[in-house]
């Protein structure tokens, strides 16, 4: 078993969207996810999280709990979880039973990150829920229900089997101040989506820390931040590889989500100046770090200094698997083994 490694004393983790490449299919995406999970486990990364999205041709992690079980089965000790489950899409009991099952199969390795966004468009939300009556205000109630299902002595007459009495860490995820406030109020760990909402990162973290109330799960605030990292042996190669991510965001902005496209030589020639400026704001260089080992090191150090994060979780939307594996190898070279 490899030792967990840290970057400046904080663990690094992996966020996987199970990207579906142009010319490929979800089956191959899942095979690539298994290869990546085994790879980063051996390299000393802390967690491997998968994100729920629907009706997205380039993202295959819609059945998130199923894929979590598959990754956990193929690995040995890395924590595996949801980053996250979009709770309004589901009956709370079903999520309690699914993650109770996962924790029973892979004890001490399962994380449950919760989001309140639909992870899709309105029509797909309706297809998932059969109603659009669920409100943002209902999310705290759902979190309360979920915590009760996991309690040793739940209030509800309905029991989650498996689930009841299991210690499954609940995280709240967010890209605004809503979940920051709720995580602080409930004393839960908080993960902020800095990798696509960079402008709100510092205010959300400040609010979370200032309003945090200790709980049975957590005595002091614990914040993880998301960051896009595309590392290669040279800055030039990394910038070329990163055009797949840029194309993905540009097509999302157009309302035309696609499979993950291969890198291109001149991204500026394919999109308008307005679109390019918009994408630069979303893929801010503070939270989208592209380059060689030294460039990535400087970027991560700067971001850590700004956020004082307790953990970082890294997303790397890279078309070719060998380049994705190499990117995480380069990142791992920046991590020092712990003495524990």
ABEGO torsion letter per residue (X at the ends): XBBBBBBGGBBBBBBBAGBBBBGBBAAAAAAAAAAAAAAAAAAGBABBBBBBBBGBAABAAABAAAAAAAAAAABAABBBBBOBBBAAABBAAAAAAAAAAAAAABBGABBBBBBABAGBBAAAAAAAAGBAABBAAAAAAAAAAAAAAABABBABABBBOBGBGBBBBBBBBBABAAAAAAAAAAGBBBBBBAAABAAAAAAAAAAAAAABBBBAABABBBBBBBBBBBBBABAAAAAAAAAAAAAAAAAAAAGBBBBBBBBBABAAAABBAAAAAAAAAABBAAABBBEBAAAAAAAAAAAAAAAGBABBBBBBBBABAAAAAAAAAAAAAABBBBAX
